[in-house]
Amino acid sequence: MGKGLIWATAEDLRNNRGRVLSLYRQILRSLNSPDLPLTFAARLAKKAEVRAMFWVGSEERSLHNIADLIDAAEYSLSFLRKGQLPPRYIT
């Protein structure tokens, strides 16, 4: 990350901004894939879930939590690219 040990500094947040926006756009685009078994209403609901998660995540200031959120977004994107929905719960 950056210079903050536990809490994110302004530099840390600035450095992650492009990556987070890119992940957000890629996930929203992937939800439009015809390979996913979703109806139009289900697609809209999933997009609303994604927006809510990123909105809540935007308030996060802990470096470890920010890294976990980015990892979770990349993990979900890997499923979406295969035409699958990510598992709801990881066991």
N, CA, C and O of each residue as an XYZ file, in Angstrom:
364
protein
N       0.846     -1.182      0.000
C       0.000      0.000      0.000
C       0.882      1.232      0.000
O       1.543      1.521     -0.998
N       0.903      1.965      1.108
C       1.630      3.218      1.114
C       2.318      3.458      2.430
O       2.952      2.562      2.988
N       2.194      4.659      2.922
C       2.935      5.062      4.102
C       2.202      4.786      5.406
O       2.842      4.723      6.456
N       0.898      4.623      5.378
C       0.162      4.373      6.609
C       0.440      2.977      7.137
O       0.551      2.024      6.365
N       0.551      2.856      8.458
C       0.786      1.538      9.035
C      -0.511      0.779      9.239
O      -0.624     -0.384      8.850
N      -1.478      1.425      9.840
C      -2.777      0.785     10.079
C      -3.866      1.509      9.306
O      -4.684      0.882      8.633
N      -3.873      2.828      9.405
C      -4.914      3.625      8.753
C      -4.383      4.215      7.458
O      -3.216      4.593      7.357
N      -5.252      4.284      6.486
C      -4.865      4.763      5.164
C      -4.615      6.272      5.189
O      -5.386      7.038      5.768
N      -3.529      6.672      4.554
C      -3.251      8.095      4.382
C      -3.903      8.560      3.086
O      -4.405      7.747      2.309
N      -3.894      9.857      2.860
C      -4.455     10.389      1.622
C      -3.716      9.820      0.408
O      -4.319      9.589     -0.640
N      -2.419      9.598      0.555
C      -1.629      9.013     -0.545
C      -2.074      7.586     -0.833
O      -2.198      7.198     -1.995
N      -2.316      6.801      0.217
C      -2.789      5.427      0.037
C      -4.118      5.411     -0.724
O      -4.308      4.634     -1.659
N      -5.016      6.277     -0.303
C      -6.333      6.324     -0.943
C      -6.211      6.751     -2.399
O      -6.898      6.210     -3.266
N      -5.340      7.717     -2.672
C      -5.147      8.176     -4.047
C      -4.557      7.062     -4.921
O      -4.956      6.898     -6.074
N      -3.619      6.307     -4.377
C      -2.981      5.238     -5.147
C      -3.942      4.104     -5.475
O      -3.786      3.452     -6.507
N      -4.925      3.854     -4.627
C      -5.875      2.762     -4.853
C      -7.080      3.179     -5.685
O      -7.831      2.322     -6.151
N      -7.276      4.465     -5.878
C      -8.490      4.954     -6.526
C      -8.682      4.383     -7.936
O      -9.768      3.911     -8.271
N      -7.642      4.426     -8.750
C      -7.748      3.913    -10.119
C      -8.054      2.430    -10.163
O      -8.866      1.976    -10.969
N      -7.398      1.678     -9.294
C      -7.610      0.225     -9.256
C      -9.035     -0.114     -8.843
O      -9.665     -1.001     -9.419
N      -9.536      0.598     -7.840
C     -10.888      0.345     -7.350
C     -11.926      0.718     -8.407
O     -12.876     -0.032     -8.631
N     -11.754      1.866     -9.055
C     -12.700      2.266    -10.113
C     -12.674      1.276    -11.268
O     -13.719      0.956    -11.836
N     -11.498      0.793    -11.615
C     -11.382     -0.190    -12.684
C     -12.114     -1.482    -12.327
O     -12.844     -2.032    -13.152
N     -11.921     -1.965    -11.101
C     -12.621     -3.175    -10.661
C     -14.134     -2.975    -10.676
O     -14.884     -3.854    -11.101
N     -14.566     -1.819    -10.211
C     -15.996     -1.500    -10.174
C     -16.590     -1.553    -11.582
O     -17.633     -2.172    -11.796
N     -15.931     -0.911    -12.531
C     -16.434     -0.903    -13.914
C     -16.410     -2.293    -14.536
O     -17.345     -2.676    -15.240
N     -15.342     -3.052    -14.278
C     -15.244     -4.395    -14.839
C     -16.341     -5.303    -14.300
O     -16.916     -6.096    -15.046
N     -16.631     -5.190    -13.014
C     -17.686     -6.028    -12.426
C     -19.040     -5.654    -13.014
O     -19.824     -6.537    -13.366
N     -19.326     -4.363    -13.126
C     -20.610     -3.944    -13.709
C     -20.728     -4.409    -15.159
O     -21.795     -4.855    -15.580
N     -19.638     -4.308    -15.927
C     -19.664     -4.780    -17.317
C     -19.859     -6.291    -17.384
O     -20.593     -6.790    -18.237
N     -19.205     -7.013    -16.489
C     -19.305     -8.476    -16.486
C     -20.718     -8.947    -16.158
O     -21.137    -10.010    -16.615
N     -21.447     -8.173    -15.380
C     -22.825     -8.556    -15.059
C     -23.744     -8.463    -16.272
O     -24.839     -9.026    -16.254
N     -23.325     -7.767    -17.321
C     -24.112     -7.692    -18.552
C     -23.873     -8.871    -19.487
O     -24.519     -8.968    -20.530
N     -22.971     -9.754    -19.137
C     -22.619    -10.877    -19.996
C     -23.824    -11.791    -20.243
O     -24.546    -12.135    -19.306
N     -24.040    -12.182    -21.499
C     -25.139    -13.114    -21.781
C     -24.864    -14.519    -21.249
O     -25.772    -15.349    -21.208
N     -23.627    -14.796    -20.844
C     -23.290    -16.115    -20.291
C     -23.867    -16.335    -18.902
O     -24.030    -17.476    -18.468
N     -24.177    -15.243    -18.198
C     -24.724    -15.372    -16.847
C     -26.211    -15.718    -16.905
O     -26.960    -15.129    -17.684
N     -26.631    -16.670    -16.084
C     -28.042    -17.076    -16.085
C     -28.906    -16.126    -15.249
O     -29.452    -16.519    -14.218
N     -29.024    -14.871    -15.704
C     -29.777    -13.879    -14.947
C     -30.832    -13.220    -15.823
O     -30.610    -12.968    -17.008
N     -31.976    -12.947    -15.222
C     -32.993    -12.161    -15.917
C     -32.602    -10.684    -15.823
O     -31.665    -10.327    -15.108
N     -33.315     -9.844    -16.537
C     -33.028     -8.414    -16.517
C     -33.145     -7.842    -15.110
O     -32.292     -7.070    -14.670
N     -34.204     -8.224    -14.410
C     -34.412     -7.729    -13.042
C     -33.296     -8.212    -12.108
O     -32.836     -7.466    -11.244
N     -32.870     -9.455    -12.289
C     -31.793     -9.997    -11.456
C     -30.480     -9.267    -11.731
O     -29.702     -9.023    -10.809
N     -30.231     -8.920    -12.990
C     -29.022     -8.159    -13.331
C     -29.028     -6.802    -12.642
O     -28.018     -6.371    -12.086
N     -30.179     -6.134    -12.686
C     -30.288     -4.836    -12.027
C     -30.080     -4.958    -10.522
O     -29.441     -4.105     -9.906
N     -30.619     -6.017     -9.937
C     -30.463     -6.231     -8.492
C     -28.990     -6.487     -8.145
O     -28.489     -5.968     -7.147
N     -28.299     -7.283     -8.965
C     -26.877     -7.556     -8.716
C     -26.050     -6.284     -8.850
O     -25.128     -6.052     -8.068
N     -26.383     -5.457     -9.846
C     -25.666     -4.195    -10.017
C     -25.894     -3.278     -8.818
O     -24.980     -2.574     -8.389
N     -27.097     -3.285     -8.284
C     -27.385     -2.480     -7.099
C     -26.575     -2.985     -5.899
O     -26.096     -2.186     -5.094
N     -26.423     -4.307     -5.778
C     -25.604     -4.879     -4.709
C     -24.150     -4.437     -4.843
O     -23.506     -4.078     -3.857
N     -23.642     -4.467     -6.071
C     -22.252     -4.057     -6.314
C     -22.067     -2.589     -5.941
O     -21.099     -2.229     -5.271
N     -23.000     -1.746     -6.380
C     -22.904     -0.322     -6.050
C     -22.911     -0.102     -4.537
O     -22.153      0.715     -4.015
N     -23.773     -0.837     -3.846
C     -23.854     -0.694     -2.388
C     -22.558     -1.139     -1.715
O     -22.090     -0.485     -0.783
N     -21.976     -2.242     -2.177
C     -20.728     -2.721     -1.578
C     -19.590     -1.726     -1.785
O     -18.811     -1.462     -0.870
N     -19.503     -1.176     -2.998
C     -18.438     -0.209     -3.256
C     -18.695      1.102     -2.520
O     -17.749      1.775     -2.111
N     -19.941      1.465     -2.349
C     -20.272      2.691     -1.619
C     -19.880      2.552     -0.151
O     -19.279      3.458      0.426
N     -20.220      1.420      0.446
C     -19.839      1.172      1.844
C     -18.314      1.062      1.955
O     -17.718      1.578      2.900
N     -17.695      0.394      0.996
C     -16.242      0.249      1.005
C     -15.510      1.567      0.842
O     -14.364      1.695      1.273
N     -16.151      2.547      0.227
C     -15.497      3.840      0.014
C     -15.264      4.582      1.323
O     -14.438      5.493      1.379
N     -15.979      4.204      2.370
C     -15.810      4.839      3.678
C     -14.708      4.169      4.505
O     -14.360      4.654      5.581
N     -14.167      3.070      4.012
C     -13.188      2.289      4.770
C     -11.844      3.011      4.819
O     -11.400      3.572      3.817
N     -11.196      2.998      5.986
C      -9.911      3.664      6.159
C      -8.810      2.722      6.667
O      -7.663      3.144      6.807
N      -9.134      1.479      6.938
C      -8.141      0.518      7.401
C      -7.438     -0.105      6.192
O      -8.092     -0.582      5.264
N      -6.100     -0.097      6.211
C      -5.338     -0.649      5.088
C      -5.663     -2.119      4.840
O      -5.793     -2.549      3.694
N      -5.791     -2.885      5.920
C      -6.053     -4.317      5.782
C      -7.447     -4.560      5.201
O      -7.627     -5.438      4.357
N      -8.417     -3.792      5.648
C      -9.770     -3.954      5.127
C      -9.860     -3.521      3.668
O     -10.582     -4.138      2.884
N      -9.141     -2.473      3.297
C      -9.129     -2.039      1.900
C      -8.530     -3.137      1.023
O      -9.061     -3.445     -0.044
N      -7.424     -3.726      1.477
C      -6.797     -4.816      0.722
C      -7.740     -6.008      0.604
O      -7.810     -6.631     -0.455
N      -8.463     -6.334      1.668
C      -9.424     -7.445      1.630
C     -10.563     -7.159      0.658
O     -11.000     -8.055     -0.064
N     -11.044     -5.924      0.634
C     -12.123     -5.569     -0.294
C     -11.667     -5.671     -1.744
O     -12.422     -6.130     -2.601
N     -10.443     -5.250     -2.022
C      -9.905     -5.357     -3.380
C      -9.742     -6.823     -3.761
O     -10.070     -7.211     -4.882
N      -9.241     -7.641     -2.841
C      -9.099     -9.083     -3.106
C     -10.456     -9.731     -3.379
O     -10.581    -10.561     -4.280
N     -11.467     -9.355     -2.604
C     -12.808     -9.916     -2.797
C     -13.380     -9.507     -4.158
O     -14.036    -10.308     -4.824
N     -13.131     -8.272     -4.563
C     -13.615     -7.812     -5.874
C     -12.928     -8.580     -7.002
O     -13.578     -8.972     -7.971
N     -11.617     -8.794     -6.879
C     -10.894     -9.560     -7.905
C     -11.359    -11.014     -7.941
O     -11.462    -11.608     -9.014
N     -11.636    -11.579     -6.785
C     -12.130    -12.957     -6.699
C     -13.489    -13.072     -7.386
O     -13.722    -14.000     -8.160
N     -14.377    -12.132     -7.101
C     -15.702    -12.152     -7.726
C     -15.598    -11.955     -9.228
O     -16.319    -12.594     -9.994
N     -14.711    -11.080     -9.646
C     -14.529    -10.821    -11.076
C     -14.024    -12.061    -11.803
O     -14.388    -12.294    -12.955
N     -13.190    -12.857    -11.144
C     -12.691    -14.082    -11.778
C     -13.837    -15.047    -12.082
O     -13.808    -15.722    -13.111
N     -14.835    -15.124    -11.217
C     -16.000    -15.966    -11.480
C     -16.844    -15.384    -12.601
O     -17.280    -16.107    -13.497
N     -17.072    -14.086    -12.552
C     -17.920    -13.446    -13.560
C     -17.328    -13.594    -14.957
O     -18.071    -13.760    -15.924
N     -16.027    -13.537    -15.076
C     -15.383    -13.697    -16.389
C     -15.577    -15.100    -16.951
O     -15.560    -15.293    -18.166
N     -15.763    -16.082    -16.066
C     -16.021    -17.463    -16.501
C     -17.490    -17.698    -16.817
O     -17.864    -18.786    -17.254
N     -18.330    -16.680    -16.597
C     -19.753    -16.841    -16.833
C     -20.481    -17.466    -15.660
O     -21.565    -18.023    -15.832
N     -19.903    -17.383    -14.470
C     -20.502    -17.943    -13.268
C     -20.735    -16.832    -12.254
O     -20.061    -15.802    -12.268
N     -21.692    -17.063    -11.384
C     -21.890    -16.138    -10.272
C     -20.984    -16.565     -9.128
O     -20.824    -17.762     -8.887
N     -20.388    -15.613     -8.419
C     -19.545    -15.976     -7.278
C     -20.387    -16.659     -6.201
O     -21.577    -16.375     -6.069
N     -19.772    -17.556     -5.436
C     -20.530    -18.201     -4.357
C     -20.964    -17.157     -3.331
O     -20.243    -16.193     -3.072
N     -22.131    -17.354     -2.759
C     -22.682    -16.398     -1.796
C     -21.883    -16.408     -0.510
O     -21.597    -15.360      0.069
N     -21.525    -17.604     -0.068
C     -20.804    -17.750      1.191
C     -19.581    -18.592      0.930
O     -19.655    -19.612      0.245
N     -18.461    -18.174      1.470
C     -17.220    -18.932      1.317
C     -17.017    -19.728      2.595
O     -16.986    -19.171      3.693
N     -16.877    -21.046      2.436
C     -16.696    -21.902      3.625
C     -15.301    -22.412      3.712
O     -14.968    -23.145      4.643
